[in-house]
Amino acid sequence: MGFVLPPVGHPVRDHFEMTDLAVILDPRNVHRLQTYRGAIQSAKADMNRTDGMIRSMTIVCLRANDERWLIEVGPRGGVRKLWNFGTGR
């Protein structure tokens, strides 16, 4: 089945390089992905250290059901799911 990628021309593709995404989604690299909650906490901490210079962060994270999501995290912890890549199974 494999992961579901955004189609060519979809605005979500502007958030990552396809070559980087291939490495991120490789099942052998799953241990490198942050959990959903961990990604939010990490993004908030990183943005707090920049004194408001970063308005949001985009992260591929691992959900409890093994799905990989591309999320955007705002400075106060607001989260928007940009894409669900699925599980790769």
Rosetta constraint file for C-alpha pairs under 8 A:
AtomPair CA 1 CA 88 HARMONIC 6.51 0.50
AtomPair CA 1 CA 89 HARMONIC 5.58 0.50
AtomPair CA 2 CA 86 HARMONIC 7.93 0.50
AtomPair CA 2 CA 87 HARMONIC 7.31 0.50
AtomPair CA 2 CA 88 HARMONIC 4.02 0.50
AtomPair CA 2 CA 89 HARMONIC 5.50 0.50
AtomPair CA 3 CA 25 HARMONIC 7.82 0.50
AtomPair CA 3 CA 85 HARMONIC 5.26 0.50
AtomPair CA 3 CA 86 HARMONIC 5.51 0.50
AtomPair CA 3 CA 87 HARMONIC 6.29 0.50
AtomPair CA 3 CA 88 HARMONIC 4.38 0.50
AtomPair CA 3 CA 89 HARMONIC 7.52 0.50
AtomPair CA 4 CA 84 HARMONIC 7.49 0.50
AtomPair CA 4 CA 85 HARMONIC 4.77 0.50
AtomPair CA 4 CA 86 HARMONIC 6.19 0.50
AtomPair CA 4 CA 88 HARMONIC 7.86 0.50
AtomPair CA 5 CA 85 HARMONIC 6.10 0.50
AtomPair CA 6 CA 10 HARMONIC 6.06 0.50
AtomPair CA 6 CA 12 HARMONIC 6.82 0.50
AtomPair CA 6 CA 13 HARMONIC 6.63 0.50
AtomPair CA 6 CA 83 HARMONIC 7.62 0.50
AtomPair CA 8 CA 13 HARMONIC 7.56 0.50
AtomPair CA 9 CA 13 HARMONIC 7.29 0.50
AtomPair CA 11 CA 15 HARMONIC 7.92 0.50
AtomPair CA 12 CA 16 HARMONIC 7.92 0.50
AtomPair CA 12 CA 82 HARMONIC 6.70 0.50
AtomPair CA 12 CA 83 HARMONIC 7.26 0.50
AtomPair CA 13 CA 17 HARMONIC 7.45 0.50
AtomPair CA 13 CA 18 HARMONIC 7.88 0.50
AtomPair CA 15 CA 58 HARMONIC 7.03 0.50
AtomPair CA 16 CA 20 HARMONIC 7.07 0.50
AtomPair CA 16 CA 21 HARMONIC 6.78 0.50
AtomPair CA 17 CA 21 HARMONIC 6.23 0.50
AtomPair CA 18 CA 22 HARMONIC 6.24 0.50
AtomPair CA 19 CA 23 HARMONIC 6.81 0.50
AtomPair CA 20 CA 24 HARMONIC 6.29 0.50
AtomPair CA 21 CA 25 HARMONIC 6.00 0.50
AtomPair CA 22 CA 26 HARMONIC 6.09 0.50
AtomPair CA 23 CA 29 HARMONIC 7.19 0.50
AtomPair CA 24 CA 29 HARMONIC 6.44 0.50
AtomPair CA 24 CA 30 HARMONIC 7.54 0.50
AtomPair CA 24 CA 32 HARMONIC 8.00 0.50
AtomPair CA 24 CA 33 HARMONIC 7.55 0.50
AtomPair CA 24 CA 60 HARMONIC 7.79 0.50
AtomPair CA 25 CA 29 HARMONIC 7.07 0.50
AtomPair CA 25 CA 30 HARMONIC 7.24 0.50
AtomPair CA 25 CA 68 HARMONIC 7.63 0.50
AtomPair CA 26 CA 30 HARMONIC 6.98 0.50
AtomPair CA 27 CA 88 HARMONIC 7.75 0.50
AtomPair CA 29 CA 33 HARMONIC 7.37 0.50
AtomPair CA 30 CA 62 HARMONIC 7.87 0.50
AtomPair CA 33 CA 60 HARMONIC 7.19 0.50
AtomPair CA 33 CA 61 HARMONIC 5.62 0.50
AtomPair CA 33 CA 62 HARMONIC 5.99 0.50
AtomPair CA 34 CA 38 HARMONIC 5.68 0.50
AtomPair CA 34 CA 39 HARMONIC 5.42 0.50
AtomPair CA 34 CA 60 HARMONIC 7.79 0.50
AtomPair CA 34 CA 61 HARMONIC 5.20 0.50
AtomPair CA 34 CA 62 HARMONIC 6.03 0.50
AtomPair CA 35 CA 39 HARMONIC 5.89 0.50
AtomPair CA 35 CA 61 HARMONIC 5.47 0.50
AtomPair CA 35 CA 62 HARMONIC 4.76 0.50
AtomPair CA 35 CA 63 HARMONIC 6.07 0.50
AtomPair CA 35 CA 64 HARMONIC 7.71 0.50
AtomPair CA 36 CA 40 HARMONIC 6.47 0.50
AtomPair CA 36 CA 61 HARMONIC 5.41 0.50
AtomPair CA 36 CA 62 HARMONIC 5.80 0.50
AtomPair CA 36 CA 63 HARMONIC 5.63 0.50
AtomPair CA 37 CA 41 HARMONIC 6.25 0.50
AtomPair CA 38 CA 42 HARMONIC 5.96 0.50
AtomPair CA 39 CA 43 HARMONIC 6.00 0.50
AtomPair CA 39 CA 59 HARMONIC 6.94 0.50
AtomPair CA 39 CA 61 HARMONIC 6.45 0.50
AtomPair CA 40 CA 44 HARMONIC 6.17 0.50
AtomPair CA 40 CA 73 HARMONIC 6.33 0.50
AtomPair CA 40 CA 77 HARMONIC 6.49 0.50
AtomPair CA 40 CA 79 HARMONIC 7.63 0.50
AtomPair CA 41 CA 45 HARMONIC 6.18 0.50
AtomPair CA 41 CA 77 HARMONIC 7.71 0.50
AtomPair CA 42 CA 46 HARMONIC 6.13 0.50
AtomPair CA 43 CA 47 HARMONIC 6.12 0.50
AtomPair CA 43 CA 57 HARMONIC 6.33 0.50
AtomPair CA 43 CA 73 HARMONIC 6.60 0.50
AtomPair CA 43 CA 75 HARMONIC 7.91 0.50
AtomPair CA 44 CA 48 HARMONIC 6.08 0.50
AtomPair CA 44 CA 73 HARMONIC 7.49 0.50
AtomPair CA 44 CA 74 HARMONIC 7.42 0.50
AtomPair CA 44 CA 75 HARMONIC 5.75 0.50
AtomPair CA 44 CA 76 HARMONIC 6.84 0.50
AtomPair CA 44 CA 77 HARMONIC 6.09 0.50
AtomPair CA 45 CA 49 HARMONIC 6.44 0.50
AtomPair CA 46 CA 50 HARMONIC 6.83 0.50
AtomPair CA 47 CA 51 HARMONIC 7.06 0.50
AtomPair CA 47 CA 52 HARMONIC 6.56 0.50
AtomPair CA 47 CA 53 HARMONIC 7.50 0.50
AtomPair CA 47 CA 54 HARMONIC 5.75 0.50
AtomPair CA 47 CA 55 HARMONIC 7.55 0.50
AtomPair CA 47 CA 56 HARMONIC 7.63 0.50
AtomPair CA 47 CA 75 HARMONIC 6.09 0.50
AtomPair CA 48 CA 52 HARMONIC 6.77 0.50
AtomPair CA 48 CA 75 HARMONIC 7.29 0.50
AtomPair CA 50 CA 54 HARMONIC 6.58 0.50
AtomPair CA 52 CA 75 HARMONIC 7.70 0.50
AtomPair CA 54 CA 75 HARMONIC 7.78 0.50
AtomPair CA 55 CA 74 HARMONIC 6.37 0.50
AtomPair CA 55 CA 75 HARMONIC 6.21 0.50
AtomPair CA 56 CA 72 HARMONIC 6.50 0.50
AtomPair CA 56 CA 73 HARMONIC 5.46 0.50
AtomPair CA 56 CA 74 HARMONIC 4.53 0.50
AtomPair CA 56 CA 75 HARMONIC 6.15 0.50
AtomPair CA 57 CA 72 HARMONIC 5.50 0.50
AtomPair CA 57 CA 73 HARMONIC 5.27 0.50
AtomPair CA 57 CA 74 HARMONIC 6.74 0.50
AtomPair CA 58 CA 70 HARMONIC 6.84 0.50
AtomPair CA 58 CA 71 HARMONIC 5.60 0.50
AtomPair CA 58 CA 72 HARMONIC 4.38 0.50
AtomPair CA 58 CA 73 HARMONIC 6.42 0.50
AtomPair CA 59 CA 70 HARMONIC 5.60 0.50
AtomPair CA 59 CA 71 HARMONIC 5.43 0.50
AtomPair CA 59 CA 72 HARMONIC 6.47 0.50
AtomPair CA 59 CA 73 HARMONIC 7.94 0.50
AtomPair CA 60 CA 68 HARMONIC 6.46 0.50
AtomPair CA 60 CA 69 HARMONIC 5.44 0.50
AtomPair CA 60 CA 70 HARMONIC 4.35 0.50
AtomPair CA 60 CA 71 HARMONIC 6.33 0.50
AtomPair CA 61 CA 68 HARMONIC 5.59 0.50
AtomPair CA 61 CA 69 HARMONIC 5.44 0.50
AtomPair CA 61 CA 70 HARMONIC 6.48 0.50
AtomPair CA 61 CA 71 HARMONIC 7.40 0.50
AtomPair CA 62 CA 66 HARMONIC 6.10 0.50
AtomPair CA 62 CA 67 HARMONIC 5.92 0.50
AtomPair CA 62 CA 68 HARMONIC 4.83 0.50
AtomPair CA 62 CA 69 HARMONIC 6.55 0.50
AtomPair CA 63 CA 67 HARMONIC 5.21 0.50
AtomPair CA 63 CA 68 HARMONIC 6.21 0.50
AtomPair CA 63 CA 69 HARMONIC 7.19 0.50
AtomPair CA 66 CA 86 HARMONIC 7.80 0.50
AtomPair CA 66 CA 87 HARMONIC 5.55 0.50
AtomPair CA 67 CA 84 HARMONIC 7.11 0.50
AtomPair CA 67 CA 85 HARMONIC 6.75 0.50
AtomPair CA 67 CA 86 HARMONIC 4.68 0.50
AtomPair CA 67 CA 87 HARMONIC 4.38 0.50
AtomPair CA 67 CA 88 HARMONIC 7.90 0.50
AtomPair CA 68 CA 84 HARMONIC 6.15 0.50
AtomPair CA 68 CA 85 HARMONIC 5.36 0.50
AtomPair CA 68 CA 86 HARMONIC 5.73 0.50
AtomPair CA 68 CA 87 HARMONIC 6.31 0.50
AtomPair CA 69 CA 81 HARMONIC 6.89 0.50
AtomPair CA 69 CA 82 HARMONIC 7.48 0.50
AtomPair CA 69 CA 83 HARMONIC 5.71 0.50
AtomPair CA 69 CA 84 HARMONIC 4.54 0.50
AtomPair CA 69 CA 85 HARMONIC 5.88 0.50
AtomPair CA 69 CA 86 HARMONIC 7.48 0.50
AtomPair CA 70 CA 81 HARMONIC 6.16 0.50
AtomPair CA 70 CA 82 HARMONIC 5.42 0.50
AtomPair CA 70 CA 83 HARMONIC 5.07 0.50
AtomPair CA 70 CA 84 HARMONIC 6.43 0.50
AtomPair CA 70 CA 85 HARMONIC 7.65 0.50
AtomPair CA 71 CA 79 HARMONIC 6.61 0.50
AtomPair CA 71 CA 80 HARMONIC 5.61 0.50
AtomPair CA 71 CA 81 HARMONIC 4.49 0.50
AtomPair CA 71 CA 82 HARMONIC 5.34 0.50
AtomPair CA 71 CA 83 HARMONIC 7.10 0.50
AtomPair CA 72 CA 79 HARMONIC 5.67 0.50
AtomPair CA 72 CA 80 HARMONIC 5.21 0.50
AtomPair CA 72 CA 81 HARMONIC 6.47 0.50
AtomPair CA 72 CA 82 HARMONIC 6.81 0.50
AtomPair CA 73 CA 77 HARMONIC 5.90 0.50
AtomPair CA 73 CA 78 HARMONIC 5.64 0.50
AtomPair CA 73 CA 79 HARMONIC 4.66 0.50
AtomPair CA 73 CA 80 HARMONIC 6.65 0.50
AtomPair CA 74 CA 78 HARMONIC 5.00 0.50
AtomPair CA 74 CA 79 HARMONIC 6.43 0.50
